Amino acid sequence: MAAHLGGGVADVDDGGIGSARVPAEGPVLEPEVERGADDDRQVARADRAAAGLADEQVVPGGEAYAPGNAVVGGFIDRVEEYPRGSGDHAIARRGARGSKTAWQAMAAPDEDAGRRVVVVDLKTGKSEDRTNDDLVAGDAQLSAYQLAVAQGLVDGADPGALAGARLVVVSKTIGESPYRLAHQHTLGGEAREAFLHAVAEAARGMAASSFVAAVETHCQGQRMAPVCRIHTIGAVSS
């Protein structure tokens, strides 16, 4: 896993994120950053880890790029740290079927930890419809971010204080809140195993010597139809 903190590691003490206002209930972790030569994004370098294809377990940093491993990379918008007992943003959350009370407060592996660490992915698109916890429970992107923190790959983020990852949907409102929040709880147990299995399966498929053309599910949609014409248009000459 190439774990980067980037795409704007924001200081949200004043509650501002671009043109949206998302109150911060705790400080944002401030990693040591590098500024790219071609853009203004702040990118913090971290070690890398991977999932082994044989046992579907995490492979530590120095062995990540050995043969037989699936390396996952990405950028994290920001990492937040809250005092224990805060950071749930109740005003911005709904549970299943729109319930105001059916959501679960976040927790950390080390319940004695005085802080709670949360990975945040900002969503600005108006089409984003993942606006409650149930809809992000198995989200692979948030799971990858959590794995990076859990493996100690994000400087300054205590793995024992990891309380999950979340989408902050700034293009949607709810009640008096100018944003919505969908929280994925701390990755562990069967959920962690399922994520690592999915990573390994994807890597096996990408490394295969042949691929099955899924015409019905892939080639007939409006987006991919031009690319898939070799599968969907019959021969016009013998």
Salt bridges, closest charged atoms under 4 A:
GLU25 OE2 - HIS89 ND1 3.40
GLU34 OE1 - ARG45 NE 3.28
ASP39 OD2 - ARG41 NH2 3.42
GLU56 OE2 - HIS197 ND1 2.94
GLU56 OE2 - ARG204 NH2 3.11
GLU80 OE2 - ARG78 NH2 2.28
GLU81 OE1 - ARG115 NE 3.58
ASP88 OD1 - ARG93 NH1 3.20
GLU111 OE1 - ARG116 NH2 3.43
ASP121 OD2 - LYS123 NZ 3.26
GLU128 OE2 - ARG130 NE 2.79
ASP133 OD2 - ARG93 NH2 2.43
ASP133 OD2 - HIS185 NE2 3.70
ASP139 OD1 - ARG130 NH1 2.52
GLU201 OE2 - ARG204 NH1 2.56
